[in-house]
Amino acid sequence: VALGYDEATDPSVFVRMPLVDKPGTSLLVWTTTPWTLPGNVAVAAHPDVDYVTVECDIEGGVGRIANPPHKKERLILAKALVEKVFRDEAVKVVDTFKGKKLKGQKYHPLFTFLPPDKPAHYVVLGDFVTTEDGSGLVHMAPAFGAEDMQAALEHDLPVLMTVLPDGTFVPEVTPWRGQFVKDADPLIIRDLDARGLLFRSEKITHTYPFCWRCKTPLLYYARDAWYIRTSQFKDRMVELNQTIHWTPDHIKDGRFGNWLENNIDWALSRERYWGTPLPVWECEDCKDRECIGAVADLSEKVGRDLAELDLHRPYVDEVTWACKECGGAMKRVPDVIDAWFDSGSMPYAQWHYPFENRKKFEEQFPADYICEAVDQTRGWFYSLHAISTLLFDTVSYKNVLCLGLILDEQGSKMSKSLGNIVDPWDVLKAYGADAFRWYLYTATPPGQERRFSSELVGSVVRDFTLTLWNVYSFFVTYANLDKWTPVGQVSDLSYSRLDKWLLSELNVLVRDVTEGYETYEVTRATRPIQDFVEKLSTWYLRRSRRRFWKSESDSDKQAAYGTLYTALVTVAKLLAPAMPFLADELYQNLVRGVDAAAPESVHLAKWP
């Protein structure tokens, strides 16, 4: 749904719902979906909001009723919305009260196409009611709204399903049977007007969900589904979350923690053709159900080996057997499983656990580290956490790094329509993968948004990579001229104060970068290297050039070579996780070029 919101122009309708015990008095209710009114079962009011009963002339102003039984009518609405609803018309306020006074008051239904199987058509209280728009009284049709359905569960209201899955009215809605509900809106409005129940009908432009594929309006629609009762384990998920190291740390108790605190049961099933089939078989006759946990169990049910069966539709749907209760045919329910459940099952599925690789799984679970964008707090991060809590009462990962969104060079969200998308392949071809990586690592801390462009990545090459390469080239050039190698160098060289300062800075660098990686603080693991290289070039090398240029190969010159060599090799090792290609290029020449017995790659060498 989030992919397809767009502006839409819909009816803005105020209707009268006459009270049963107060003739001439109606609840004034607002809706932008007239097609849901045949499914109305209640009206919601906020318990603490001030409401008023106003008296107005029926035959003047905004309200008209054909053949009115009274010359005046009384309407109930939120006090804060009186001026917005009645505009310039003078109305008389005859009573003021809190919304909780309306609780339980009955009204005559607008339509009676479907008889409710429970008490209906009375006022309930709800904190979700606002006074920003409308009348402060909310029409409730549980079949077509999440809040409405929640209210129905809390107040034991009936659910009137007046719409078929194809979006047309059911046959019982006789005037508009078979019509697409949005097309029936003007006809419903006309019917209400003819019966004196319409107070006002206008148009409103608002944000509404559309199908992101075919661009048609979507309908909120209650469907039967399979759920996992994750709410039963909410407190444990919250508790386990406190043992996870989050970067940025505010995600733990913020975005992710709030999501866990407000946990609702997981809607597991999906009405799609492709996906992991829900492994539940149901008897066509007695409706007895069986959940199958393994291919071996399925093979036992049908009496033949199904090891080679493709466990997707349509093949798995062809597997049937006789019901143990009545002998009827057991057939798989048509639903497939939410793809997020697949993603959360990754730690087990990758090893075919528990059927194989038990030891390997136990060695690698829970994961030391995972990384994804911040929107995965409600996706992969959650599915991993929920499933591991349900299965093993433990976390699925110990450390998690959340990434912010990537914006264009001006700080705007990238969009095809705006034409501001940066093709990563263009950047890779221009500047290489190392510069690409380095920019993303150093631009901002992980959880923050970052701007991105080819020019910004190019600045990495100009400001960092070339500086490091120039220092390396200087060293290689003069070391080759002097035939200097690190092999066989004496250990008691006379290091200058500049050498000692650089080696001290190098040790600080190793400490800071190591701490950065160990605490998953990416900028702390990368930016200090860039700062050190600047010091190495601007301060150490510029002030040591004459030591390399002089003809005599004395202890001072040897110390300069040794210091610069140590710095470059150490930087190559520290750089390896973030700039793997450049780091290995440096290492191959500086280390492998003089020591064939050294590890064959910087990525196999010991950390400094």
Secondary structure, DSSP 8 states (H G I E B T S, - for coil): -TT-EEEEEEEEEEEEEEBSSSTTEEEEEEES-GGGGGG--EEEE-TTSEEEEEEEETTSTT---SS-SSSEEEEEEEGGGHHHHHTT---EEEEEEEGGGGTT-BB--S--SS--SS--SEEEE-TT--SSSTTSEEEE-GGG-HHHHHHHHHHT------B-TTSBB-TTSGGGBTSBHHHHHHHHHHHHHHTT-EEEEEEEEEEEEB-TTT--B---------EE-GGGGHHHHHHHHTTSEEESTHHHHTHHHHHHHT---EE-EE--SSSSB--EEEETTT--EEE---HHHHHHHHTS--TT---STTTGGG--EE-TTTS-EEEE-S-EE-HHHHHHTHHHHTTTTTTS-HHHHHHH-SEEEEEEEGGGGGTHHHHHHHHHHHHHSS-SEEEEEEE--EE-TTS-B--TTTT----HHHHHHHHHHHHHHHHHHHSS-TTS-EE--HHHHHHHIIIIIHHHHHHHHHHHHHHHHTT--STT--S-----HHHHHHHHHHHHHHHHHHHHHHTT-HHHHHHHHHHHHHHIIIIIITTTHHHHHSSS--HHHHHHHHHHHHHHHHHHHHHTTTSHHHHHHHHIIIIITT-TTS-SSGGGS---
